[in-house]
Amino acid sequence: MSATVDVRTEQAVPECHIHETGLLPEHLTAFRRQGALILRGLLDPDELRSVQAAADELIDEAWRTRTMTDTIWTLEPHEPDAAPVRIEYVVDKSPVVARLAGHPLLLRAMEDLVGPNLIPTWDSMVFKTEAGAPRLPWHRDGGLYPENAVGITGAGRVIDVGIYLDPAPEDNCVWCIPQSNYWDTDRANETTTRMNATEWDTTGAVPAVMNPGDVMLHNILMLHAAPAVTGKRRRVIYFEYRPAEVELDLGPHVPEYIGLKQQVLLSCLAQRRAAPEHAGEQPFEYRPAASLRRWEGLPEPTTMRYPHEEYWRW
Ligand SMILES: O=C(O)CCC(=O)C(=O)O
């Protein structure tokens, strides 16, 4: 049954060939233990091609307009060596990415791991153009619970999903420290300070080597980083998911955010269902607990972009 699960070493990032096996209990356990899981070949070639084209449009638009809106640059955008490296709210900016956010296999995996009340929180594209991108230092992701973070999400119910549009070889991939999702804050801080003191330290880390169409799930508490790179391209769409009940109790957003982001998810699902290219697939059915159906009674949405800073609770 578990022949394709790479659990040979507890240091590795476990893998799941999701179209062949589905997500098995041992994949779930391996993800919870290690803090990361690779879903090989999740995107079919046609969808991969259309998401690659959509990503190019977004990146070309950033270069053309030199905009700072929702876009992070290596330097001030008007400087000659500046390059864009990240674009926020990509579901709102591209219908192809919105349909991607309704991917049934991906959402079923999120339902298994996050729970039935999953809501989408972040949606971004992180990319390296040939112009280069600096190192992404060792870190845990944003929006951590300030107290008892490991107690709340050590086992991985707040998940960042990276959908790869290009190859990520060892010299241009995310490196992970498996099981660091269970470290307390002092150990995590001490480790990131030490490892970020030199340009590129991979002590205790493993590379997550990826192919186009692969997906990596990581627990936001797992320490990870990426090396500086020039002359190479890598585009990754990131979606983050959280349990609505955790969001409701603890934030980081205000309760109102939950219903709005549920509307975003439902709209992505409807857009995917209506697309002829996805006609043959079994759609994901969103079934949160009755008390957490917080989109009911809300007015029809006019946007899929809800800036985090307008909804922070902390
Ligand atoms: O894809 C990458 O290079 C890493 C992105 C990342 O870790 C982040 O944005 O927090």
The ligand as a Gaussian input file, in Angstrom:
#p B3LYP/6-31G(d) Opt

LIG

0 1
 O        9.573000      29.855000      -2.980000
 C       10.452000      30.338000      -2.274000
 O       11.562000      30.665000      -2.712000
 C       10.230000      30.489000      -0.776000
 C        9.065000      31.348000      -0.442000
 C        8.902000      31.519000       1.030000
 O        9.449000      30.817000       1.827000
 C        8.040000      32.564000       1.543000
 O        7.536000      33.388000       0.750000
 O        7.829000      32.612000       2.785000

